[in-house]
Amino acid sequence: MASGGSRKPVNPQATSNLLFEDDEPLSSFDLDRGLSKLCRSGRFRQQQERLFIVRLGGFVHGAVIGQQWGLYDPEGQAVANLVYALRWQDTARCEVYVLRHLRG
């Protein structure tokens, strides 16, 4: 957790589920250019906005889990149980970052 501030609420919306949080900013993770392109065309996205979230570097981002409920991925490009963060979903600037596998 970043120093100098009080702990933020875990869920910004009552329907959100926090998958994990990290002090590292989103930009420190790998940008997936292919999935970002699909996201920009609406072909890789959350089915319900902010159903899953991650907090990275103090900022909340939407998230999806590969091959799990809540992910719209008609091309089947997501890796099973891999967590992806989405920045600017539903825009022409959408970016998809690869975060990590869920612990099972």
N, CA, C and O of each residue as an XYZ file, in Angstrom:
416
protein
N       0.843     -1.180      0.000
C       0.000      0.000      0.000
C       0.883      1.237      0.000
O       1.882      1.296      0.717
N       0.520      2.201     -0.789
C       1.305      3.418     -0.875
C       1.250      4.177      0.438
O       0.221      4.180      1.114
N       2.336      4.812      0.798
C       2.374      5.555      2.050
C       1.766      6.933      1.861
O       1.602      7.420      0.742
N       1.431      7.558      3.014
C       0.954      8.927      2.967
C      -0.536      9.084      2.784
O      -1.004     10.210      2.617
N      -1.305      8.012      2.807
C      -2.743      8.153      2.648
C      -3.482      7.088      3.411
O      -2.933      6.045      3.765
N      -4.730      7.375      3.654
C      -5.545      6.382      4.335
C      -5.985      5.318      3.339
O      -6.005      5.542      2.129
N      -6.334      4.164      3.874
C      -6.749      3.039      3.034
C      -8.054      3.390      2.327
O      -8.998      3.874      2.951
N      -8.098      3.145      1.029
C      -9.293      3.446      0.232
C     -10.303      2.314      0.371
O      -9.917      1.189      0.687
N     -11.583      2.583      0.144
C     -12.573      1.504      0.170
C     -12.203      0.435     -0.845
O     -11.709      0.746     -1.928
N     -12.441     -0.821     -0.496
C     -12.081     -1.925     -1.376
C     -12.909     -1.901     -2.646
O     -12.357     -2.052     -3.736
N     -14.203     -1.719     -2.541
C     -15.093     -1.800     -3.692
C     -15.700     -0.435     -3.999
O     -16.452      0.101     -3.185
N     -15.385      0.130     -5.155
C     -15.959      1.432     -5.494
C     -17.449      1.340     -5.820
O     -18.155      2.347     -5.753
N     -17.935      0.155     -6.171
C     -19.355     -0.068     -6.417
C     -19.774     -1.298     -5.625
O     -18.969     -2.200     -5.394
N     -21.018     -1.330     -5.216
C     -21.499     -2.450     -4.400
C     -21.384     -3.789     -5.125
O     -21.284     -4.833     -4.480
N     -21.397     -3.773     -6.446
C     -21.355     -5.019     -7.218
C     -19.939     -5.425     -7.635
O     -19.773     -6.435     -8.320
N     -18.927     -4.669     -7.242
C     -17.548     -4.963     -7.634
C     -16.903     -5.977     -6.702
O     -17.191     -6.016     -5.506
N     -16.025     -6.799     -7.272
C     -15.257     -7.783     -6.515
C     -13.779     -7.521     -6.744
O     -13.285     -7.632     -7.866
N     -13.070     -7.169     -5.664
C     -11.643     -6.883     -5.772
C     -10.870     -8.191     -5.909
O     -10.914     -9.032     -5.012
N     -10.160     -8.368     -7.029
C      -9.362     -9.568     -7.245
C      -8.029     -9.478     -6.520
O      -7.603    -10.440     -5.880
N      -7.374     -8.339     -6.615
C      -6.143     -8.107     -5.854
C      -5.735     -6.652     -5.988
O      -6.254     -5.912     -6.823
N      -4.782     -6.259     -5.137
C      -4.212     -4.920     -5.242
C      -2.705     -5.007     -5.079
O      -2.180     -5.921     -4.445
N      -2.030     -4.042     -5.661
C      -0.577     -4.021     -5.671
C      -0.133     -2.568     -5.717
O      -0.839     -1.717     -6.258
N       1.034     -2.282     -5.153
C       1.580     -0.921     -5.206
C       2.091     -0.559     -6.596
O       2.212      0.620     -6.926
N       2.391     -1.574     -7.413
C       2.900     -1.327     -8.758
C       1.810     -0.695     -9.630
O       0.654     -1.112     -9.556
N       2.150      0.294    -10.449
C       1.158      0.894    -11.346
C       0.837     -0.033    -12.515
O       1.599     -0.953    -12.815
N      -0.265      0.208    -13.154
C      -0.685     -0.596    -14.302
C       0.397     -0.649    -15.376
O       0.597     -1.687    -16.006
N       1.084      0.449    -15.581
C       2.109      0.524    -16.635
C       3.288     -0.417    -16.393
O       4.077     -0.648    -17.310
N       3.429     -0.961    -15.197
C       4.534     -1.893    -14.924
C       4.203     -3.317    -15.383
O       5.071     -4.190    -15.355
N       2.964     -3.558    -15.803
C       2.550     -4.867    -16.301
C       2.622     -4.878    -17.828
O       2.778     -3.830    -18.454
N       2.509     -6.058    -18.421
C       2.644     -6.200    -19.874
C       1.366     -5.814    -20.612
O       0.292     -6.352    -20.341
N       1.495     -4.883    -21.542
C       0.389     -4.503    -22.419
C       0.254     -5.562    -23.505
O       1.229     -5.885    -24.183
N      -0.949     -6.103    -23.673
C      -1.206     -7.076    -24.735
C      -1.820     -6.320    -25.912
O      -2.989     -5.938    -25.879
N      -1.024     -6.114    -26.936
C      -1.476     -5.309    -28.082
C      -2.619     -5.969    -28.850
O      -3.543     -5.288    -29.294
N      -2.561     -7.295    -29.007
C      -3.629     -7.995    -29.722
C      -4.964     -7.903    -29.001
O      -5.990     -7.627    -29.624
N      -4.959     -8.134    -27.681
C      -6.200     -8.033    -26.912
C      -6.670     -6.588    -26.820
O      -7.872     -6.327    -26.787
N      -5.737     -5.656    -26.777
C      -6.121     -4.235    -26.760
C      -6.853     -3.865    -28.044
O      -7.838     -3.127    -28.013
N      -6.376     -4.373    -29.159
C      -7.041     -4.115    -30.444
C      -8.448     -4.709    -30.441
O      -9.395     -4.074    -30.905
N      -8.582     -5.939    -29.912
C      -9.910     -6.551    -29.808
C     -10.809     -5.744    -28.875
O     -11.995     -5.566    -29.154
N     -10.252     -5.259    -27.780
C     -11.025     -4.455    -26.831
C     -11.539     -3.175    -27.492
O     -12.681     -2.770    -27.273
N     -10.705     -2.557    -28.281
C     -11.116     -1.318    -28.970
C     -12.275     -1.548    -29.924
O     -13.068     -0.643    -30.183
N     -12.369     -2.775    -30.449
C     -13.476     -3.096    -31.359
C     -14.645     -3.765    -30.630
O     -15.602     -4.213    -31.262
N     -14.560     -3.829    -29.288
C     -15.647     -4.409    -28.500
C     -15.650     -5.920    -28.459
O     -16.659     -6.518    -28.086
N     -14.537     -6.564    -28.835
C     -14.476     -8.031    -28.928
C     -13.711     -8.675    -27.766
O     -13.496     -9.887    -27.770
N     -13.304     -7.891    -26.784
C     -12.681     -8.399    -25.560
C     -13.017     -7.390    -24.479
O     -12.470     -6.288    -24.449
N     -13.936     -7.781    -23.580
C     -14.429     -6.796    -22.613
C     -15.133     -7.468    -21.454
O     -15.410     -8.668    -21.470
N     -15.412     -6.657    -20.451
C     -16.239     -7.110    -19.340
C     -17.687     -7.133    -19.804
O     -18.149     -6.212    -20.477
N     -18.402     -8.199    -19.436
C     -19.828     -8.238    -19.764
C     -20.617     -7.328    -18.835
O     -21.624     -6.745    -19.240
N     -20.170     -7.206    -17.608
C     -20.786     -6.298    -16.645
C     -19.675     -5.389    -16.142
O     -18.726     -5.858    -15.514
N     -19.783     -4.101    -16.410
C     -18.717     -3.177    -16.066
C     -18.406     -3.212    -14.575
O     -19.299     -3.129    -13.732
N     -17.131     -3.336    -14.276
C     -16.587     -3.346    -12.911
C     -17.110     -4.484    -12.045
O     -17.165     -4.357    -10.822
N     -17.500     -5.607    -12.677
C     -17.841     -6.794    -11.901
C     -16.612     -7.223    -11.099
O     -16.700     -7.480     -9.899
N     -15.455     -7.295    -11.786
C     -14.181     -7.564    -11.129
C     -13.301     -6.330    -11.297
O     -13.318     -5.665    -12.333
N     -12.530     -6.042    -10.243
C     -11.624     -4.892    -10.285
C     -10.278     -5.289     -9.694
O     -10.162     -6.279     -8.972
N      -9.264     -4.488    -10.019
C      -7.954     -4.568     -9.390
C      -7.567     -3.145     -9.010
O      -7.968     -2.187     -9.671
N      -6.786     -3.011     -7.943
C      -6.264     -1.696     -7.562
C      -4.750     -1.766     -7.723
O      -4.070     -2.527     -7.035
N      -4.244     -0.965     -8.634
C      -2.818     -0.961     -8.944
C      -2.276      0.451     -8.811
O      -2.768      1.374     -9.459
N      -1.268      0.619     -7.977
C      -0.690      1.940     -7.775
C      -1.701      2.953     -7.272
O      -1.568      4.148     -7.537
N      -2.709      2.489     -6.551
C      -3.723      3.374     -5.992
C      -4.896      3.662     -6.912
O      -5.828      4.360     -6.511
N      -4.878      3.141     -8.141
C      -5.963      3.369     -9.087
C      -6.741      2.077     -9.316
O      -6.160      0.992     -9.354
N      -8.046      2.200     -9.465
C      -8.915      1.043     -9.697
C      -9.133      0.867    -11.192
O      -9.409      1.825    -11.914
N      -9.002     -0.386    -11.644
C      -9.213     -0.730    -13.050
C     -10.166     -1.911    -13.132
O     -10.192     -2.759    -12.240
N     -10.944     -1.963    -14.197
C     -11.767     -3.125    -14.444
C     -10.875     -4.318    -14.740
O      -9.755     -4.156    -15.226
N     -11.369     -5.521    -14.446
C     -10.572     -6.723    -14.669
C     -11.462     -7.848    -15.172
O     -12.670     -7.860    -14.934
N     -10.850     -8.785    -15.865
C     -11.529     -9.999    -16.321
C     -10.607    -11.177    -16.044
O      -9.396    -11.022    -15.892
N     -11.211    -12.354    -15.984
C     -10.469    -13.592    -15.757
C     -10.649    -14.460    -16.995
O     -11.773    -14.729    -17.419
N      -9.537    -14.894    -17.566
C      -9.578    -15.687    -18.784
C     -10.462    -16.913    -18.690
O     -10.339    -17.716    -17.764
N     -11.357    -17.049    -19.662
C     -12.281    -18.169    -19.817
C     -13.224    -18.344    -18.622
O     -13.663    -19.456    -18.329
N     -13.528    -17.247    -17.941
C     -14.459    -17.278    -16.814
C     -15.669    -16.405    -17.119
O     -15.665    -15.608    -18.056
N     -16.694    -16.575    -16.311
C     -17.907    -15.794    -16.454
C     -17.576    -14.313    -16.317
O     -16.724    -13.933    -15.513
N     -18.235    -13.499    -17.085
C     -18.038    -12.063    -17.028
C     -17.136    -11.529    -18.129
O     -17.017    -10.315    -18.294
N     -16.499    -12.419    -18.886
C     -15.618    -12.012    -19.979
C     -16.306    -12.267    -21.305
O     -16.776    -13.374    -21.568
N     -16.364    -11.241    -22.140
C     -16.829    -11.397    -23.516
C     -15.584    -11.531    -24.376
O     -14.834    -10.568    -24.533
N     -15.356    -12.718    -24.935
C     -14.161    -13.039    -25.707
C     -14.538    -14.035    -26.805
O     -14.134    -15.196    -26.748
N     -15.316    -13.589    -27.814
C     -15.796    -14.532    -28.832
C     -14.690    -15.211    -29.639
O     -14.919    -16.283    -30.199
N     -13.499    -14.618    -29.712
C     -12.390    -15.237    -30.434
C     -11.641    -16.249    -29.564
O     -10.791    -16.982    -30.070
N     -11.941    -16.299    -28.278
C     -11.298    -17.253    -27.377
C      -9.810    -16.999    -27.175
O      -9.032    -17.948    -27.074
N      -9.406    -15.751    -27.115
C      -7.988    -15.400    -27.001
C      -7.451    -15.407    -25.564
O      -6.238    -15.470    -25.361
N      -8.330    -15.345    -24.577
C      -7.889    -15.276    -23.185
C      -7.339    -16.617    -22.706
O      -7.851    -17.676    -23.069
N      -6.302    -16.557    -21.896
C      -5.711    -17.743    -21.273
C      -6.498    -18.047    -20.003
O      -6.789    -17.144    -19.219
N      -6.842    -19.319    -19.800
C      -7.644    -19.721    -18.649
C      -7.020    -19.258    -17.335
O      -5.825    -19.438    -17.098
N      -7.858    -18.657    -16.486
C      -7.500    -18.212    -15.135
C      -6.442    -17.116    -15.075
O      -5.913    -16.833    -14.000
N      -6.128    -16.502    -16.196
C      -5.209    -15.370    -16.202
C      -6.028    -14.096    -15.994
O      -7.069    -13.909    -16.624
N      -5.550    -13.227    -15.111
C      -6.254    -11.977    -14.828
C      -5.719    -10.889    -15.753
O      -4.511    -10.693    -15.887
N      -6.653    -10.193    -16.383
C      -6.332     -9.077    -17.271
C      -6.976     -7.812    -16.704
O      -8.106     -7.846    -16.219
N      -6.254     -6.710    -16.769
C      -6.816     -5.410    -16.391
C      -7.175     -4.655    -17.657
O      -6.456     -4.706    -18.655
N      -8.303     -3.948    -17.600
C      -8.759     -3.170    -18.750
C      -8.763     -1.693    -18.391
O      -9.340     -1.278    -17.386
N      -8.114     -0.923    -19.225
C      -8.113      0.534    -19.053
C      -8.867      1.128    -20.230
O      -8.628      0.764    -21.382
N      -9.765      2.031    -19.939
C     -10.537      2.746    -20.963
C     -11.407      1.816    -21.813
O     -11.510      1.985    -23.028
N     -12.028      0.833    -21.159
C     -12.948     -0.051    -21.884
C     -14.039      0.782    -22.550
O     -14.399      1.852    -22.061
N     -14.552      0.292    -23.648
C     -15.613      0.952    -24.418
C     -15.160      2.257    -25.063
O     -15.971      3.141    -25.341
N     -13.851      2.366    -25.297
C     -13.344      3.532    -26.016
C     -12.358      3.056    -27.088
O     -11.931      1.902    -27.090
N     -12.016      3.949    -27.976
C     -11.030      3.646    -29.014
C      -9.612      3.622    -28.447
O      -8.658      3.356    -29.178
N      -9.468      3.900    -27.147
C      -8.159      3.897    -26.492
C      -7.979      2.685    -25.577
O      -6.983      2.619    -24.857
N      -8.892      1.738    -25.577
C      -8.864      0.602    -24.652
C      -7.505     -0.094    -24.653
O      -6.915     -0.342    -25.705
N      -7.025     -0.401    -23.451
C      -5.775     -1.138    -23.281
C      -6.028     -2.334    -22.368
O      -6.758     -2.235    -21.382
N      -5.415     -3.463    -22.709
C      -5.532     -4.688    -21.914
C      -4.143     -5.069    -21.431
O      -3.210     -5.199    -22.223
N      -4.017     -5.246    -20.122
C      -2.746     -5.611    -19.499
C      -2.846     -7.009    -18.901
O      -3.868     -7.380    -18.324
N      -1.779     -7.772    -19.045
C      -1.691     -9.111    -18.463
C      -1.151     -8.963    -17.046
O      -0.073     -8.406    -16.841
N      -1.912     -9.467    -16.062
C      -1.486     -9.292    -14.675
C      -0.868    -10.555    -14.093
O       0.342    -10.604    -13.875
N      -1.677    -11.572    -13.839
C      -1.151    -12.806    -13.249
C      -2.224    -13.876    -13.247
O      -3.399    -13.584    -13.471
N      -1.825    -15.116    -12.993
C      -2.787    -16.202    -12.865
C      -3.443    -16.151    -11.488
O      -2.805    -15.795    -10.497
N      -4.707    -16.505    -11.442
C      -5.389    -16.611    -10.163
C      -4.788    -17.761     -9.379
O      -4.427    -18.795     -9.942
N      -4.689    -17.573     -8.108
C      -4.236    -18.671     -7.253
C      -5.403    -19.596     -7.044
O      -6.516    -19.154     -6.759
N      -5.154    -20.867     -7.184
C      -6.279    -21.780     -7.106
C      -6.107    -22.818     -6.118
O      -6.988    -23.661     -5.948
